[in-house]
Amino acid sequence: MTLQELSASLHDCQRCKLAKMGRTQVVFGTGNPNASIMFVGEAPGFNEDQKGEPFVGAAGKLLDKLLESAGLSRAQVYIANVIKCRPPNNRDPEPDEVETCKPFLLQQIAEIKPALVCTLGNWATQTILERKVPITKVKGQAIRLDRFVVFPLLHPAAALHQGNLLETLKEDFKKLKAYLDRQQTPAAPTSAAPTATPTPAQSQMDLFGA
């Protein structure tokens, strides 16, 4: 099933109780369908529910700046959430909701085939790693799984709600950039002819074959 087909199949999803708890629409995901780097958040908030795209509110604006600090842009990455519908009053997802929606996130990952999955916050991190580990214990480090590397990060919304976390989040995105930079393997020049120097973003995407 392609991303487009999966999105269409979830257009009016009624598989869990969130369908009848005030959601406006299913928020599937957005970005480059061939991305080598994917970001996974928790669930849509008010703005995301209204627009139908993840991370378009205040947390989304912060994410844009953080992506830029790592040499990335939305056009290069794919962004999705564990939960595709907004929980009432932005409450935490409940276990049955996660279990219902998780297969669709895994299908997104399987179709996009990212080399790196950056999980934003506890819910995304624990869902992808399949273990109850606090984000504070694993953030800012690369964890290799069978098909991709996971790089947990604090959720931008947490930094907005607790200002003391903002610098920590910025530092972790610096670690992400350093990780991406370390993966670069420049090819030996084949001739004395000068070659164009790729931008950091180009190098990072080339690294993953994009």
C-alpha positions as CSV (number, residue, x, y, z in Angstrom):
1,M,0.0,0.0,0.0
2,T,1.4,3.4,-1.0
3,L,1.4,6.4,1.4
4,Q,-1.4,7.9,-0.7
5,E,-3.5,4.8,-0.5
6,L,-2.9,4.5,3.2
7,S,-3.8,8.1,3.7
8,A,-7.0,7.6,1.7
9,S,-7.9,4.5,3.8
10,L,-7.7,6.6,7.0
11,H,-9.5,9.6,5.7
12,D,-12.6,9.0,7.9
13,C,-11.1,6.5,10.2
14,Q,-13.6,5.1,12.8
15,R,-11.3,2.5,14.4
16,C,-11.1,4.1,17.9
17,K,-13.1,6.3,20.1
18,L,-11.3,9.5,19.1
19,A,-13.4,9.5,15.9
20,K,-16.4,10.4,18.0
21,M,-14.6,12.7,20.5
22,G,-14.5,16.0,18.6
23,R,-11.7,15.5,16.1
24,T,-12.1,17.6,12.9
25,Q,-10.1,15.4,10.6
26,V,-7.4,12.7,10.5
27,V,-3.9,14.2,10.5
28,F,-1.9,11.7,8.5
29,G,1.5,13.2,7.9
30,T,3.3,15.5,5.6
31,G,6.7,16.0,3.9
32,N,9.0,14.2,1.5
33,P,7.6,10.7,0.8
34,N,11.2,9.6,0.0
35,A,12.8,11.2,3.0
36,S,15.8,9.6,4.6
37,I,14.9,11.3,7.9
38,M,11.5,11.1,9.6
39,F,10.2,12.9,12.7
40,V,7.5,11.3,14.8
41,G,5.5,13.3,17.4
42,E,2.7,12.4,19.8
43,A,-0.7,13.5,18.4
44,P,-2.3,16.5,16.7
45,G,-3.2,19.5,18.7
46,F,-5.8,22.2,18.0
47,N,-4.0,23.8,15.0
48,E,-3.1,20.5,13.5
49,D,-6.6,19.2,13.8
50,Q,-7.9,22.3,12.0
51,K,-5.3,22.3,9.2
52,G,-4.8,18.6,8.8
53,E,-1.0,18.8,9.0
54,P,1.3,17.9,11.9
55,F,3.3,20.6,13.8
56,V,1.7,23.8,12.4
57,G,1.1,25.6,15.7
58,A,3.7,27.1,18.1
59,A,5.5,23.8,18.5
60,G,5.7,23.5,14.8
61,K,7.3,27.0,14.4
62,L,9.9,26.0,17.0
63,L,10.5,22.7,15.2
64,D,11.1,24.6,12.0
65,K,13.9,26.6,13.7
66,L,15.4,23.5,15.2
67,L,15.4,21.8,11.8
68,E,17.2,24.7,10.3
69,S,19.8,24.6,13.1
70,A,20.5,21.0,12.1
71,G,20.8,21.9,8.4
72,L,17.4,20.5,7.6
73,S,14.1,21.7,6.2
74,R,10.5,20.4,6.1
75,A,10.9,19.8,2.4
76,Q,13.6,17.2,3.1
77,V,12.0,15.3,6.0
78,Y,8.7,13.5,6.6
79,I,6.7,14.4,9.8
80,A,4.0,12.3,11.3
81,N,2.5,11.5,14.7
82,V,1.8,8.2,16.6
83,I,-1.8,9.2,16.9
84,K,-3.6,10.6,13.8
85,C,-6.5,12.2,15.6
86,R,-6.6,14.9,18.3
87,P,-7.3,13.7,21.8
88,P,-9.9,15.8,23.6
89,N,-8.3,18.9,25.2
90,N,-4.9,17.6,24.0
91,R,-4.8,14.9,26.7
92,D,-2.3,12.1,26.5
93,P,-3.1,9.3,24.2
94,E,-4.6,6.3,25.9
95,P,-3.1,2.8,25.4
96,D,-5.9,1.5,23.2
97,E,-5.6,4.5,21.0
98,V,-1.9,4.0,20.6
99,E,-2.4,0.3,19.8
100,T,-5.0,1.1,17.2
101,C,-2.9,3.8,15.4
102,K,0.6,2.3,15.8
103,P,0.2,-0.1,12.8
104,F,-0.4,2.9,10.5
105,L,2.7,4.7,11.8
106,L,4.7,1.5,11.1
107,Q,3.2,1.3,7.6
108,Q,4.3,4.9,7.0
109,I,7.8,4.1,8.1
110,A,7.9,0.9,6.0
111,E,6.8,2.8,2.9
112,I,9.1,5.8,3.4
113,K,12.1,3.6,4.5
114,P,13.9,6.4,6.4
115,A,17.4,5.7,7.6
116,L,16.8,7.8,10.7
117,V,13.7,8.2,12.8
118,C,13.8,11.1,15.2
119,T,11.2,10.6,17.9
120,L,9.8,13.7,19.7
121,G,8.9,13.1,23.3
122,N,8.0,10.1,25.5
123,W,5.1,8.7,23.5
124,A,6.8,8.5,20.1
125,T,10.1,7.2,21.7
126,Q,8.4,4.5,23.7
127,T,6.2,3.5,20.8
128,I,9.1,3.1,18.3
129,L,11.5,1.5,20.8
130,E,8.7,-0.7,22.2
131,R,9.8,-0.2,25.8
132,K,8.9,2.1,28.7
133,V,12.0,4.3,28.8
134,P,12.0,8.0,29.9
135,I,12.9,10.4,27.1
136,T,15.4,12.0,29.5
137,K,17.4,8.7,29.6
138,V,17.8,8.3,25.9
139,K,17.5,11.7,24.3
140,G,20.3,13.0,22.1
141,Q,21.7,9.6,21.2
142,A,21.5,7.3,18.3
143,I,19.9,3.9,18.9
144,R,20.2,1.3,16.1
145,L,17.2,-0.9,15.4
146,D,17.0,-3.5,12.6
147,R,15.8,-1.3,9.8
148,F,16.7,2.2,10.9
149,V,18.4,4.3,13.6
150,V,16.2,6.1,16.3
151,F,17.3,9.5,17.6
152,P,15.1,10.5,20.5
153,L,14.5,14.2,21.2
154,L,12.4,16.2,23.6
155,H,9.1,17.3,22.2
156,P,9.1,21.0,21.2
157,A,5.8,21.5,23.1
158,A,7.6,20.5,26.3
159,A,10.2,23.2,25.7
160,L,7.4,25.7,25.2
161,H,5.6,24.7,28.4
162,Q,8.8,24.5,30.4
163,G,11.2,27.2,29.3
164,N,14.2,25.6,31.1
165,L,14.0,22.7,28.6
166,L,14.5,24.9,25.5
167,E,18.3,25.0,25.8
168,T,18.4,21.3,26.3
169,L,16.3,20.8,23.2
170,K,18.6,23.1,21.2
171,E,21.6,21.1,22.5
172,D,20.1,17.8,21.4
173,F,19.5,19.2,17.9
174,K,23.2,20.1,17.8
175,K,23.9,16.5,18.7
176,L,21.6,15.4,15.9
177,K,23.5,17.7,13.4
178,A,26.8,16.3,14.7
179,Y,25.5,12.7,14.2
180,L,24.5,13.6,10.7
181,D,27.9,15.2,10.0
182,R,29.7,12.1,11.3
183,Q,27.9,9.9,8.9
184,Q,29.2,11.8,5.9
185,T,31.8,9.8,3.9
186,P,33.3,12.1,1.3
187,A,34.3,10.3,-1.9
188,A,38.0,10.6,-2.9
189,P,38.4,13.0,-5.9
190,T,38.8,11.2,-9.2
191,S,40.6,14.1,-10.9
192,A,42.2,17.4,-10.1
193,A,39.2,19.3,-11.4
194,P,37.5,21.4,-8.7
195,T,34.2,20.1,-7.4
196,A,31.3,22.0,-5.9
197,T,31.1,21.8,-2.1
198,P,27.7,20.5,-1.1
199,T,25.6,22.3,1.5
200,P,25.3,20.6,4.9
201,A,21.7,19.7,4.1
202,Q,22.7,18.2,0.8
203,S,25.5,16.2,2.4
204,Q,23.2,14.9,5.1
205,M,20.6,13.8,2.6
206,D,23.2,12.3,0.2
207,L,24.5,10.3,3.1
208,F,21.2,8.4,3.3
209,G,21.0,8.0,-0.4
210,A,18.4,10.7,-1.0
